Amino acid sequence: MGSGSRSDHASRHTASEATRLLCAGAYLDDDFRDTVVDELLVHEERVVAPSLGIDASRVLAHALRARRLEAGWTLLLIALWLLHFLLAKGFFVIFLMSCGLLLLATWARGGASGPFRADYPGSDGIPPARRRLAAVLRVFGVLLLIAYVFSALELVLTDDPEPSALEESTSLSGLTAGAGAGAAWAALLIPTAMAAAVALHREHVARVLSADLDPRTFAAPAEDPAERSGSARFRRVRELIRREQHAPVILYHDQHPFLGAGTAHATWTLAVELRPREGRTAVPLDNRVILERIRPLVENLRTPSARTPARNGARTATVPRQSFEVRDRLRGLELDECVFVKATGLRSRSLAPHGEAHFERERAEAVEEGGEVRRHFLRIRVGAWQEEVVTTVFVRVHTQGGMLMVEFAPHVLRPIRPDFRAIDRLTDSHRRGGLPGKVLWAVARTPTAAGRVLIHGFRMIAFLVRTYTGAYAAAIPDGPWKSVRELGSDEGASLFQEMDVSRYLKSVEDRVANGVRQALDEAGWETGEFEQKIINVSGGGIFIESAQDSAITVGDNNTVSNTRGNGGGGGHGDG
């Protein structure tokens, strides 16, 4: 795969559906957004993990834009908090207590903390204990807020500094003692201004989600406002990410070398002794010969199968030829070679060996070695469900000391989180909602949002301190710690998606095994042992070389014993 095709590969995933949903997640979930910014921008010394089916630089651009939107909203609410503290006197403490209780209730309830809360099957799977705790906290917080409002209204209407019956019943008289009508007006108007700020922030985010992240608009990255804005540091990091995320030389961290590819799925290794076939002179095999035999067989999976035409010949003659092709996601299968190199020994991240010439040199040196730190793989990738389910198979073949070793390492990226996938439904519901509903939402959301803004303020300060005092840009380069794509992945997949993954893996596995068998056969080596082992190992079983002096049983809840000890021969099992 040449450099031109790699740039096409990158541009194709820049506007993929998975990229769009992850960009939306930056506005919907503060924790996801902050983790993306921390991994890709703050820790500039870390090489980005391979971005299979997405463009991590574009996700970072929207994460930074979401942070800027939140920063403006946070500063406004902090200013209103300061006014409330200065003008509302004792009412400030009551409001702070009610906001704290409602914020704790939201934390106990769980879920993302952005301006929208998605509902989807399984989203209400909260443990009963946490649900009850959230309900209790919410009741106390709402009662305290009601007492706060009635106390302020009574003081405004009567201008009587004496405590009311409600204040005495709720033990708030000591907090509001000495407060006049001015403090009561501030206690009512400032939270109203907070509610307006919360509503405006939600409207702004909804406009970004429905306009800039609309599928048709998102397909033009050059018109994306998030791409056109940003600091010089962001632009520098963006170029590094674009250079690294789809490069064939993968710099990895030794604790998680396949980071970015998803969850390991039925990984297996097979070792077979090379024995010449009777009547043939075996030709020495090297790894390159075997890989070149595997490649065309796997590539043939892209070829669509012919479908049997209808029985009615008159109707068949008018149907275009392409309608007789059975289309499958395997037609978009991608196959290339990659070299894993440990991210140590570099003095600068910009000096990482990602260029075409570097890759050719690394591949030439790594393909015939069984190294521990540097490893060469044939990488087979199938991006299905609009790049939301990505199946990647890493195949490594090695010959050493008369042995053939085959490593088969499938990995699966699960679908994007369901709350991110709900973006279009959320924005459509918000757009169709009337003004009364939006006002009620803002009023109900204000105490929680006002309480959370104080946490956001501390997070902003911590972000600035880490960014400008950490000196990460000058630090020794390190491998990736987290993958943007994996951060935005769901824990499971639908049955249809699991069935598709199983089909892709079995198809690729069969072609890889066929390629190795053909290479052995053409070179004059015995293939019987390989065929026997591949059937057992690839199917999840265990190949037993010999059963001598052993006791074997099959099934569950069995008892097995060896009656002959060290003398050889038999055993029995009861199932």
SULPEJO-V705280 format. One record per helix or strand of 2 or more residues. SS is the DSSP state (H for helix, E for strand). FROM is the first residue (numbers start at 1). LEN is the number of residues. If there is no record, write none. Layout:
ss-><SS | SS>
from-><FROM | FROM>
len-><LEN | LEN>
This chain:
ss-><H | H | H | H | H | H | H | H | H | H | H | H | H | E | E | E | H | E | H | H | E | H | E | H | H | E | E | E | H | H | H | H | H | H | H | E | H | E>
from-><3 | 17 | 30 | 56 | 90 | 128 | 165 | 173 | 181 | 215 | 221 | 225 | 232 | 249 | 263 | 268 | 287 | 305 | 313 | 321 | 325 | 329 | 334 | 349 | 356 | 375 | 389 | 403 | 418 | 423 | 435 | 472 | 484 | 495 | 528 | 559 | 565 | 572>
len-><12 | 12 | 13 | 32 | 20 | 31 | 5 | 4 | 32 | 4 | 3 | 4 | 13 | 5 | 2 | 6 | 16 | 2 | 4 | 4 | 2 | 4 | 9 | 3 | 11 | 10 | 12 | 11 | 4 | 10 | 35 | 3 | 4 | 28 | 11 | 3 | 3 | 3>
